[in-house]
Amino acid sequence: MQNKICLVTGATSGIGYVTALELAKMGAVVILGGRDMEKAANTVIKIRSESGNPYVDFILGDLSNFEEVRKFATEFKSQYSRLDVLVNNAGAIFKEYDANPDRVEMTMALNFFGIYLLSGLLLDRMKVSVHSRIINVSSMMHKMAKNNFSSYNDEHNYKAINSYALSKLALMHFTYKLAEKLNGTGITVNAMHPGWVKSNFGNGFYTGFYGLVDTLTTPLQSTPVQGANTIIYLASSGEVAGISGKYFIKRKATGSSSASCDKEVSTELWDLAERTCKFKYDFEKLKTENKNEKSNSDEPKMNPSEDNAKDK
């Protein structure tokens, strides 16, 4: 992973933090995505210190907000000429219904549509790398959802668990469809389930009944280190080079729900994402780009000083 450029969203805590730290220890240039400036800057300093790697930085952005996703991608492109690994880890569950500025329900906006948009905006940087990888952090909870995406924005029938499961099912459809469309480009995309990880994820949600269940099942939950293990494997291992369109649990490709394998629904959901995000992928351009442009020799364009992180 020496000098590989890796972007990890939702990287200021939990499995995102562990992923960023371990990739930094491997010698990668690591960019953290986060919403809170102070928290992101402190995380950068901590990872630089623990890894001994000065090439760690952050970009701010709320990835549930499509305008901020576009700004996030523009900021990345202004600093880096390529992207070797994209870890789409940012995600959340919202106890009450809420919507982003485009009036899209927040769970789907962050856990699916934002990932669709960010991945598409950064593909031109990923094509420059010889072999680049996208890792989508999904969940086994996708198996709880059915292919009913027509009512995802229904405020009156909103249920947090159902919306979260639906967003993760959508992410599985996206992974499979994107892998199909990226065939022959040198870019791979896979999804994974990190396990039930004990972290800050879901703060504010696990109260009442769900809080009791969370407390009682604490001994069964994984640590962030355990949860991040498969992400790091998919980002760095030669064993999965060229493998695309798979769903991994504990480093093993496994089957996802039958609903997630419905190709007709995958196509319909892709069309929905195009309309919702007002963005279309240009795969023909991606495939016809001059392959001679591909290079891993570019030096990372960033200031590795700690003062730079503190000043942001």
N, C-alpha and C positions, 0 to 999 in steps of 0.2 A: 504493500500500500504506500510505499515511499513516494511522496510528492503527488499521489492521487488526490484529486480535488473532490471532496465529499460535502454535500449539503444535507443536514439533518434538521428537519422541522420539529417543533415541540421538544427542543433539546435542553431546556433549562432545568428539568427534573426527570425523575423516573427512568424508564427505559431509554428515552431519548438522550438523556444526560450520559448514561452508561455507554450507549452506542458511540456518542461523540468522543468521550474520553478514551475508549478502547481504540477507536480509529486513529486518534491523535497519537496514542502510544505506538501504533504501527508505523508512524511517520507520515500519515496523510495530512494534507491541508484540510482543515475542518471548518466549515461555516455553520454556525448555529442559527436557526430561525426561532424567533420568540417575539412576544408582544410587549414585554415589560423591559424598558431600557436598563434600569438598575439591576434587575435580576439577570438579564442577559450579560451585561458587562462583568458582573461578579462571577458568573459561571465561566466566562471566557478566561478570566484571570485564574480561577481555580483549576481549570483543565490544563492551561499552560503550565501551571506550577506542578501539578501531579504527573503530567505526561512528559515534561521536559521539552515540549514541542512549542515553539513560539508562533507557529503558523495556525493559529486558531482565532477566529473572529466571529462576528455576528451581524445579522441583518434583521432589522425590526419589521414587523408586519403582522396584522391580524388577518390570518388566512381564511377567515369566514367572510371577509369583506372583499368582493371581487376587484374593486378599485385598488385596494391595498395589495392584493395578490399581484396585480399588474405592476405596481410600483416596486414591489419586492423583487420580481423577476428583472425589471429594468436595472435596479440597483446591483443585483448579482452580475448581470451582463456587463455593467460598466466597470467591474473590477476583475472579472475572470473570463478568459477566452475559451474555457472548456469546462465540462462537468463530467466526472467519471462515475460518481455514485450519488443518487438522489434517494434519500430515505424519507418517505412521506409518513411521518409519525404523528404529526399534530392531530389531535382529535379530542372530543369531549362529549359528555352527556349532559343535557340540560333538563333540570327538574320541571321547569315551566316552559310553555311555548314562548319562543322569541323568534324574531326574524332579523335578517341583515338589511342593509340599506336598499337592497334590490327586492325586498319583501320575500326572501327565500328563508324557510325555516332553518334555524341555526345549526341543528345537528347535521342535516343534509348539506348545508352550505359549507361547513367546515370539514366534515368527514368524507364528503364525496365531491361536490362541485368544485370546491377550492383546490382539491388534488387534481381533478381533471384539468383545470385551468393552469395551475402552476406547472404541471408536467408538460403540457403542450407548449407553454411559453418558453420552457427551457430545453426543448428537444434540439434546437439548433446548436446549443452548446454541447449537448450530449453526443451529437453526431460527429463532433470533432475528435472525440476520444476513440481510440482503437476499439475498445470494448467497454461500453458503459452499462450501468445497471440501475434499474428503478426497483425499490423495495417498498411495497405498500403494506402498512401495518393494519391488518384486518382483525377479525375476531371470530372465534367459534360461534359467537352469538348470531352470526349471519344465518345460521341454520334455523333460528327462531322466526325468521321473516319469510313472507311470501312475496311473489312478484306482483305487488300491488303498489306501483309508484304513482298512479294517477292522483292519489289523495294524500301524498306526503306532506302537503302544505296546509292540511286541514287543521286549523287552530282549535276548533270545537271538539274534535275527537283525538286531540294530542295525548299521547302517553309516552313518557320518556324512554322506557325500555324498548317499546315497539319502534320508536323512531331511530334509536341507536342501532338496533338490529337491522332495520331496513337500510340504514346508511352503510353498514358493513356488507350487506348483501350487494348493494349498489357498487361498492368498491371491488367486490369479487367479479362482478360483471365487467367492470371497467378494466381490471387486470387482464382478464381473458381476451377481451376485445382488443385492447391495446397491444397485447402480445401478438395477436393475429396480424394486426396492421403493421407492426414493426418488423415482421419477418423479413430477413435479408438486409436489415439496416445496421446490424452489429449492436443494437441496443436491446437489452433484455429487460423484462419486467416480471416480477413474481410477487405474490402475496404471502403473508404469514400470520400465524396466531401466536401471540407471546405468552399465552396462559393467563390465568387470573393473578395479576400482579398487584402486590401490596405497594401502593404509591399514592401520590397526591391526586391521581386521576379520580374524578367523581366527587371531589370535595364539594359539599353542599347538597349532594344527591343522596348519599348514604346516611339518611336519617330515618327515624321511625322503624318500620318493619325492615326496610333494606339495610338500615344501620345495624339492626340486631343480627341479620343474616351475615353481614360483612364481619361483624365482631366474632360471631361463632365460627366462621370459616377461616379466620386468620391463619390457623396452623396449616391449612391446606393451600394457602396462597403462595405464589412464587415471589422471590425477591426481584428487584429491578435487574440485578446482574443475571439471574436466570432467564428473565423475560427478554433481555436484550441479546442473549446468546445466538439465537437463530438469525436475528437481524445482522449481527456482525458476521456470521457465517455467510449469509447471502451477499453481503457487501464485499467480502474479501477472499473467500475460498475459491481455489482453482477447481474444486470439485463441481461447482455449479456454473462454470464458464460456459456460455452458450445455451444454458437451460433457461427457458422462458415459458410463461403462461402456466405456472404451477402454484400450488398452495402448500406451504410448509408448516409443519408443527414439529418442534424439537429436531430441527435439521433434516427432517424427512418429508419428501413430497407425499401428500396424502389427498384423499378425495374431499371435495367440498360438497355442499348440498346440491340436490338435483335441481333446485330452483336456480342456482347460480350458473348452471351449465346450459340453460335455455338460450340458445344463440339468437333466437328471434327477439327475446326480451332484451338481450344485450345490445342488439342493434337499435331497438326502440329507445333504450335508456341513453345510448350514445347520442341519438338525435335530440333527446330531451336536454342533455348536457350542453350541446351546441347552442340550442335556443336560450337556455337559462343563462349561460355564461357569455353568450354572444361572441363565441370564439370557435373557429374551425381549425383542425389540424391540417397541415399540408404534407401529406405523406408522399405524394409524387415528387415534390421538391426535395424531400428528405432522401429519397432513394436515388435521385439522379444527381445529387451533389457529387462533385469531384472527390473521389476517395483519397486522392493525394493530399487533401486538406487535413486528413486525420493525422494527429500528432500528439504524443504525450511528452514532448520536450519543452513545452511552454513553462516558464517560471511563474509561480503564483504571484499575482500583483496585489500585494498587501503589505502593510506596515506591521511587523511582528512585535512592536514594542508594547509593553503593558500600558504605557501612558495613553496609547491610542485607544485602547479599550475603555480606560477610565474616563476619557474625554467624551466618549459618545453618549 
